[in-house]
Structures are given as structure tokens and as C-alpha cells.
């Protein structure tokens, strides 16, 4: 799994986040003002619905061509701190917040 990446511009960030369902990087642009306004407890959650533009047509178990969502967790320094991929309206409760704290960080 590749690392999530961020390019920071004057008024927006461009994030590349790993989607576990597509098994590809997803490109998302987010306005910095949107992040500042939506910060809660130091984290902003960006929701991005999409389908895999290049599904494996030969794999009967590949469901990435169905609409699914990634939540991208962004901190107040505009860094991606975590990503969750899921089907439906929200991730499982056991997955909420998982991966948003760096290893060795405080809880």
C-alpha cells in the first residue's frame, strides 16, 4: 500500500489517498478554508464518493466498480493522517477514527 501524499498550495491542498477497495490512489482537492471551518478536535474529515475507473473485469469478486466512499482525515497542518474506505453511508463503528492517530501518538 503506497503512502498517502499531499501537495499544499496557497488556497488548497491536493491529496492522494489510498483506497483499499479500488487498490489505487484517489486524487482529491480540498480548499484550505473548508478544512479550517470543519476542524473538530484537530481533525477534518473529507468525504469522497467514487467508483474505480479501471476495475478488474476478469475478477468476479472485484466490487470496486460500485460506488463507495473514502473518508480522508486531515489535521490542522493540512497533512493526511488517515484514510478509511467503505461501502454505504458510513464506516463500521469499530473503524471510526482508526488510523487517525500516528503510531506512538497520544490518545
N, C-alpha and C positions, 0 to 999 in steps of 0.2 A: 504494500500500500504506500503510495507516494505521500510526501509531506504536503500539508495544506500550505498555500503560498498567498502572500498579499503584496500588492503594489499600492503605495499610498501616494495620492495626488493631492492637489490643493483643496479641492472640494469633494472628492470622493475616494473610495478605495475600490480596487478590483481584486476580488478574492477567487482563488482556485481551490475548491474544496473537493475532497474525495467522497464520491457517492458509492456506498457499499453495494447498492442494488445494481447500478449501471456498471460498476467496476471501472469507472472513468472519472476524470476530473471534470467538475462542473464550474463554469465561469459565471460569477455574479458580481455586478457593480452595485455599490451601496453609497448613497450620499452621506457625507460625514455629519451633516445636520440631523439626518434621520437617526443616525447612531446616537448622537448626543441626546436627542429628545427621548429616545427609547431605552436609555440605560437604566437597568434595575439591578441594584446590588452589584454594580460594576460590570455587568454583562448585558449586551444587546443580542437579541435573538432575531435573525433574519430567516424568514420562511421562503423557500424557493421550490415551487412545484414544477415538475418537468417529466419528460419521458426520454428514454435512451434513443438518440438519433441513429445509433448503429447497433441494434440488438443482434444477438446471435440467432439467426433464423433456423439454423440446424439443431439448436438445443431446445427441446420441448419444455424444459424446466426453466428457461430464461423468461422471467416475467418483467424484465426491465422496460419492455415496450408499453407497459401500463403506467398511467400517471402515478407518480409517487413524489414524496417531499423530502427535502433536506432542511434541517434546521442548522444554521451556521451561528455559532456563538462567538461574538466579537467583544473584546474588552475595551476599556477606555483609551488604550493606546492604539486602537484600530488593528489589533492582531487577532487572528482566528485562533481561539483556544479550544475549539471542539466542533465536531460535526456529527449529526445523527441523521440517518436515512430510514425512512419508514413508509408504509402504505397507510392510507386513511387520513383522518383529521389530526391525529396527534400520536406521538410515540408512546410505547408502553410506559407505564408509571415507573417501572424499575429502571428504565433507560433515561428518564428525565434528569438532566444535569450530569450524567455520566460523561466523563471526558472533558468537563469544563474546567477542572482544576488540574494544573500541571502536577506531574508526579513529584512528591516531596513538598507540595504546597500545603498551606493551611486549609483546614476545613471550616 
